[in-house]
Amino acid sequence: MSNAIIEAAVAALSEKMAGADFDGTAKFEIEGEGAVIVDGTSVRAAEDGEAADVTMSADADVFQEIMSGELNPTAAFMSGKLSLDGDMGTAMKLGSALS
């Protein structure tokens, strides 16, 4: 499944992950659009059912706000706009790599 929102998410995450120190796998599920996998410093569209150390789910608007820096990922999680499933430590490492 490839669409403009997933392609834009891959591009935005790739740019943010350039030079980052991240050694886990994380999946961003964008509600109604698909998912993106960050595996170390590589970023790609996720296959259906693909697993990761942590899965983060949000709608496209929240994801865009996080990528643009308008919304802190921790604040999004605490306010219920971003849900996590899996390893919280990996999510925190990814948050540090993205900031």
N, CA and C atoms as an extended XYZ file, in Angstrom:
297
Properties=species:S:1:pos:R:3:atomname:S:1:resname:S:1:resid:I:1 pbc="F F F"
N         0.857       -1.187        0.000 N   MET     1
C         0.000        0.000        0.000 CA  MET     1
C         0.896        1.241        0.000 C   MET     1
N         0.767        2.025       -1.009 N   SER     2
C         1.564        3.241       -1.087 CA  SER     2
C         0.634        4.407       -1.361 C   SER     2
N         0.766        5.440       -0.567 N   ASN     3
C        -0.017        6.638       -0.827 CA  ASN     3
C         0.796        7.863       -0.447 C   ASN     3
N         0.288        9.008       -0.769 N   ALA     4
C         1.038       10.253       -0.575 CA  ALA     4
C         1.365       10.508        0.896 C   ALA     4
N         0.446       10.183        1.800 N   ILE     5
C         0.696       10.441        3.219 CA  ILE     5
C         1.821        9.548        3.734 C   ILE     5
N         1.806        8.268        3.363 N   ILE     6
C         2.872        7.350        3.791 CA  ILE     6
C         4.202        7.770        3.164 C   ILE     6
N         4.189        8.127        1.881 N   GLU     7
C         5.424        8.578        1.223 CA  GLU     7
C         5.979        9.838        1.894 C   GLU     7
N         5.106       10.771        2.257 N   ALA     8
C         5.536       11.990        2.944 CA  ALA     8
C         6.081       11.656        4.335 C   ALA     8
N         5.461       10.687        5.013 N   ALA     9
C         5.921       10.280        6.336 CA  ALA     9
C         7.310        9.650        6.249 C   ALA     9
N         7.528        8.803        5.246 N   VAL    10
C         8.848        8.185        5.055 CA  VAL    10
C         9.892        9.273        4.811 C   VAL    10
N         9.564       10.245        3.967 N   ALA    11
C        10.502       11.332        3.664 CA  ALA    11
C        10.807       12.162        4.909 C   ALA    11
N         9.777       12.523        5.680 N   ALA    12
C         9.958       13.349        6.876 CA  ALA    12
C        10.779       12.610        7.930 C   ALA    12
N        10.461       11.333        8.148 N   LEU    13
C        11.201       10.561        9.141 CA  LEU    13
C        12.640       10.310        8.695 C   LEU    13
N        12.839       10.066        7.412 N   SER    14
C        14.193        9.845        6.895 CA  SER    14
C        15.063       11.068        7.154 C   SER    14
N        14.489       12.246        6.919 N   GLU    15
C        15.218       13.493        7.143 CA  GLU    15
C        15.557       13.664        8.619 C   GLU    15
N        14.590       13.385        9.504 N   LYS    16
C        14.818       13.539       10.936 CA  LYS    16
C        15.793       12.500       11.476 C   LYS    16
N        15.823       11.307       10.886 N   MET    17
C        16.668       10.229       11.386 CA  MET    17
C        18.098       10.312       10.847 C   MET    17
N        18.353       11.163        9.867 N   ALA    18
C        19.702       11.284        9.296 CA  ALA    18
C        20.698       11.625       10.405 C   ALA    18
N        21.664       10.771       10.589 N   GLY    19
C        22.684       11.008       11.607 CA  GLY    19
C        22.243       10.675       13.023 C   GLY    19
N        21.042       10.153       13.195 N   ALA    20
C        20.538        9.838       14.536 CA  ALA    20
C        21.148        8.547       15.057 C   ALA    20
N        21.157        8.395       16.352 N   ASP    21
C        21.655        7.194       16.999 CA  ASP    21
C        20.458        6.418       17.538 C   ASP    21
N        19.930        5.492       16.734 N   PHE    22
C        18.760        4.712       17.129 CA  PHE    22
C        18.980        3.276       16.683 C   PHE    22
N        18.904        2.332       17.616 N   ASP    23
C        19.233        0.951       17.280 CA  ASP    23
C        18.058       -0.016       17.436 C   ASP    23
N        16.848        0.491       17.465 N   GLY    24
C        15.686       -0.373       17.614 CA  GLY    24
C        14.827       -0.372       16.363 C   GLY    24
N        13.626       -0.926       16.502 N   THR    25
C        12.640       -0.833       15.431 CA  THR    25
C        11.372       -0.215       16.008 C   THR    25
N        10.817        0.710       15.251 N   ALA    26
C         9.583        1.378       15.682 CA  ALA    26
C         8.646        1.462       14.492 C   ALA    26
N         7.378        1.315       14.766 N   LYS    27
C         6.373        1.404       13.710 CA  LYS    27
C         5.434        2.547       14.040 C   LYS    27
N         5.228        3.422       13.066 N   PHE    28
C         4.237        4.489       13.179 CA  PHE    28
C         3.024        4.073       12.376 C   PHE    28
N         1.906        3.846       13.049 N   GLU    29
C         0.658        3.552       12.347 CA  GLU    29
C        -0.119        4.851       12.223 C   GLU    29
N        -0.376        5.238       10.984 N   ILE    30
C        -1.143        6.447       10.717 CA  ILE    30
C        -2.551        5.988       10.374 C   ILE    30
N        -3.476        6.271       11.272 N   GLU    31
C        -4.840        5.746       11.186 CA  GLU    31
C        -5.455        5.995        9.814 C   GLU    31
N        -5.927        4.917        9.210 N   GLY    32
C        -6.602        5.004        7.931 CA  GLY    32
C        -5.679        5.150        6.731 C   GLY    32
N        -4.358        5.204        6.965 N   GLU    33
C        -3.421        5.436        5.865 CA  GLU    33
C        -2.430        4.294        5.666 C   GLU    33
N        -1.936        3.720        6.749 N   GLY    34
C        -0.918        2.687        6.662 CA  GLY    34
C         0.103        2.879        7.762 C   GLY    34
N         1.304        2.354        7.548 N   ALA    35
C         2.323        2.418        8.601 CA  ALA    35
C         3.705        2.602        8.002 C   ALA    35
N         4.595        3.122        8.836 N   VAL    36
C         5.981        3.363        8.471 CA  VAL    36
C         6.855        2.693        9.524 C   VAL    36
N         7.922        2.027        9.078 N   ILE    37
C         8.873        1.369        9.990 CA  ILE    37
C        10.175        2.148       10.020 C   ILE    37
N        10.670        2.411       11.235 N   VAL    38
C        12.013        2.940       11.426 CA  VAL    38
C        12.820        1.772       11.985 C   VAL    38
N        13.835        1.340       11.250 N   ASP    39
C        14.668        0.205       11.637 CA  ASP    39
C        16.108        0.699       11.679 C   ASP    39
N        16.587        1.020       12.889 N   GLY    40
C        17.869        1.696       12.987 CA  GLY    40
C        17.699        3.089       12.411 C   GLY    40
N        18.454        3.406       11.376 N   THR    41
C        18.300        4.722       10.751 CA  THR    41
C        17.610        4.640        9.397 C   THR    41
N        17.172        3.432        8.986 N   SER    42
C        16.438        3.340        7.719 CA  SER    42
C        14.941        3.496        7.977 C   SER    42
N        14.258        4.057        7.010 N   VAL    43
C        12.820        4.322        7.133 CA  VAL    43
C        12.155        3.829        5.864 C   VAL    43
N        11.033        3.100        6.022 N   ARG    44
C        10.323        2.576        4.854 CA  ARG    44
C         8.862        2.335        5.194 C   ARG    44
N         8.059        2.183        4.151 N   ALA    45
C         6.659        1.821        4.353 CA  ALA    45
C         6.619        0.420        4.951 C   ALA    45
N         5.731        0.188        5.890 N   ALA    46
C         5.635       -1.109        6.562 CA  ALA    46
C         4.767       -2.065        5.750 C   ALA    46
N         5.109       -3.337        5.832 N   GLU    47
C         4.276       -4.394        5.259 CA  GLU    47
C         3.140       -4.677        6.237 C   GLU    47
N         2.031       -5.206        5.748 N   ASP    48
C         0.918       -5.573        6.627 CA  ASP    48
C         1.384       -6.576        7.672 C   ASP    48
N         1.063       -6.323        8.928 N   GLY    49
C         1.382       -7.240       10.002 CA  GLY    49
C         2.828       -7.233       10.460 C   GLY    49
N         3.648       -6.344        9.915 N   GLU    50
C         5.060       -6.292       10.293 CA  GLU    50
C         5.197       -5.827       11.741 C   GLU    50
N         6.042       -6.525       12.504 N   ALA    51
C         6.213       -6.224       13.926 CA  ALA    51
C         7.410       -5.301       14.151 C   ALA    51
N         7.389       -4.609       15.304 N   ALA    52
C         8.485       -3.731       15.709 CA  ALA    52
C         8.583       -3.767       17.226 C   ALA    52
N         9.677       -3.225       17.766 N   ASP    53
C         9.847       -3.175       19.226 CA  ASP    53
C         8.740       -2.356       19.871 C   ASP    53
N         8.333       -1.285       19.187 N   VAL    54
C         7.259       -0.434       19.696 CA  VAL    54
C         6.419        0.042       18.512 C   VAL    54
N         5.113        0.113       18.720 N   THR    55
C         4.201        0.641       17.705 CA  THR    55
C         3.529        1.874       18.269 C   THR    55
N         3.607        2.968       17.511 N   MET    56
C         2.967        4.215       17.893 CA  MET    56
C         1.852        4.496       16.907 C   MET    56
N         0.685        4.830       17.405 N   SER    57
C        -0.471        5.069       16.544 CA  SER    57
C        -1.025        6.467       16.775 C   SER    57
N        -1.334        7.134       15.670 N   ALA    58
C        -1.937        8.472       15.737 CA  ALA    58
C        -2.612        8.733       14.408 C   ALA    58
N        -3.449        9.768       14.375 N   ASP    59
C        -4.038       10.125       13.088 CA  ASP    59
C        -3.041       10.979       12.304 C   ASP    59
N        -3.342       11.207       11.042 N   ALA    60
C        -2.412       11.905       10.150 CA  ALA    60
C        -2.102       13.318       10.653 C   ALA    60
N        -3.087       14.017       11.217 N   ASP    61
C        -2.865       15.380       11.704 CA  ASP    61
C        -1.872       15.408       12.865 C   ASP    61
N        -2.038       14.481       13.811 N   VAL    62
C        -1.129       14.419       14.967 CA  VAL    62
C         0.275       14.048       14.492 C   VAL    62
N         0.372       13.077       13.587 N   PHE    63
C         1.675       12.683       13.065 CA  PHE    63
C         2.365       13.875       12.402 C   PHE    63
N         1.624       14.644       11.617 N   GLN    64
C         2.183       15.809       10.939 CA  GLN    64
C         2.665       16.842       11.954 C   GLN    64
N         1.904       17.068       13.016 N   GLU    65
C         2.301       18.024       14.049 CA  GLU    65
C         3.582       17.571       14.752 C   GLU    65
N         3.719       16.268       14.986 N   ILE    66
C         4.939       15.752       15.619 CA  ILE    66
C         6.128       15.941       14.677 C   ILE    66
N         5.950       15.618       13.395 N   MET    67
C         7.046       15.742       12.427 CA  MET    67
C         7.484       17.193       12.229 C   MET    67
N         6.529       18.125       12.289 N   SER    68
C         6.871       19.533       12.066 CA  SER    68
C         7.445       20.195       13.317 C   SER    68
N         7.362       19.487       14.447 N   GLY    69
C         7.870       20.058       15.691 CA  GLY    69
C         6.838       20.859       16.459 C   GLY    69
N         5.610       20.938       15.937 N   GLU    70
C         4.540       21.675       16.628 CA  GLU    70
C         4.082       20.954       17.892 C   GLU    70
N         4.208       19.611       17.885 N   LEU    71
C         3.719       18.805       18.996 CA  LEU    71
C         4.834       17.886       19.470 C   LEU    71
N         5.138       17.932       20.753 N   ASN    72
C         6.132       17.059       21.351 CA  ASN    72
C         5.540       15.651       21.447 C   ASN    72
N         6.302       14.600       21.039 N   PRO    73
C         5.751       13.239       21.100 CA  PRO    73
C         5.321       12.831       22.508 C   PRO    73
N         6.060       13.250       23.530 N   THR    74
C         5.687       12.918       24.905 CA  THR    74
C         4.367       13.583       25.278 C   THR    74
N         4.211       14.847       24.888 N   ALA    75
C         2.956       15.558       25.162 CA  ALA    75
C         1.794       14.895       24.414 C   ALA    75
N         2.041       14.455       23.185 N   ALA    76
C         0.999       13.783       22.406 CA  ALA    76
C         0.569       12.494       23.103 C   ALA    76
N         1.540       11.745       23.641 N   PHE    77
C         1.231       10.508       24.357 CA  PHE    77
C         0.456       10.809       25.636 C   PHE    77
N         0.929       11.788       26.399 N   MET    78
C         0.294       12.106       27.678 CA  MET    78
C        -1.135       12.628       27.499 C   MET    78
N        -1.396       13.274       26.372 N   SER    79
C        -2.738       13.809       26.131 CA  SER    79
C        -3.645       12.810       25.416 C   SER    79
N        -3.128       11.620       25.116 N   GLY    80
C        -3.948       10.596       24.481 CA  GLY    80
C        -4.027       10.703       22.966 C   GLY    80
N        -3.296       11.625       22.366 N   LYS    81
C        -3.321       11.774       20.902 CA  LYS    81
C        -2.450       10.736       20.215 C   LYS    81
N        -1.479       10.183       20.946 N   LEU    82
C        -0.548        9.187       20.428 CA  LEU    82
C        -0.603        7.987       21.358 C   LEU    82
N        -0.858        6.799       20.801 N   SER    83
C        -0.874        5.606       21.649 CA  SER    83
C         0.353        4.754       21.361 C   SER    83
N         0.821        4.065       22.400 N   LEU    84
C         2.007        3.223       22.304 CA  LEU    84
C         1.658        1.795       22.652 C   LEU    84
N         2.285        0.864       21.942 N   ASP    85
C         2.155       -0.546       22.254 CA  ASP    85
C         3.538       -1.156       22.094 C   ASP    85
N         4.096       -1.684       23.175 N   GLY    86
C         5.418       -2.289       23.085 CA  GLY    86
C         6.381       -1.665       24.069 C   GLY    86
N         7.644       -1.613       23.678 N   ASP    87
C         8.723       -1.212       24.569 CA  ASP    87
C         8.825        0.309       24.720 C   ASP    87
N         8.505        0.790       25.916 N   MET    88
C         8.543        2.229       26.196 CA  MET    88
C         9.961        2.786       26.061 C   MET    88
N        10.971        2.004       26.432 N   GLY    89
C        12.357        2.456       26.315 CA  GLY    89
C        12.737        2.754       24.874 C   GLY    89
N        12.292        1.894       23.950 N   THR    90
C        12.557        2.124       22.521 CA  THR    90
C        11.854        3.393       22.065 C   THR    90
N        10.623        3.597       22.518 N   ALA    91
C         9.882        4.809       22.153 CA  ALA    91
C        10.616        6.047       22.638 C   ALA    91
N        11.168        5.988       23.839 N   MET    92
C        11.885        7.144       24.390 CA  MET    92
C        13.184        7.398       23.618 C   MET    92
N        13.888        6.319       23.227 N   LYS    93
C        15.104        6.487       22.432 CA  LYS    93
C        14.776        7.124       21.084 C   LYS    93
N        13.668        6.686       20.486 N   LEU    94
C        13.257        7.251       19.198 CA  LEU    94
C        12.886        8.721       19.377 C   LEU    94
N        12.162        9.042       20.449 N   GLY    95
C        11.803       10.425       20.718 CA  GLY    95
C        13.031       11.306       20.817 C   GLY    95
N        14.075       10.814       21.482 N   SER    96
C        15.320       11.573       21.607 CA  SER    96
C        15.989       11.741       20.245 C   SER    96
N        15.973       10.685       19.427 N   ALA    97
C        16.589       10.741       18.109 CA  ALA    97
C        15.872       11.722       17.188 C   ALA    97
N        14.559       11.855       17.369 N   LEU    98
C        13.762       12.732       16.502 CA  LEU    98
C        13.802       14.186       16.923 C   LEU    98
N        14.224       14.476       18.157 N   SER    99
C        14.168       15.861       18.612 CA  SER    99
C        15.432       16.634       18.287 C   SER    99
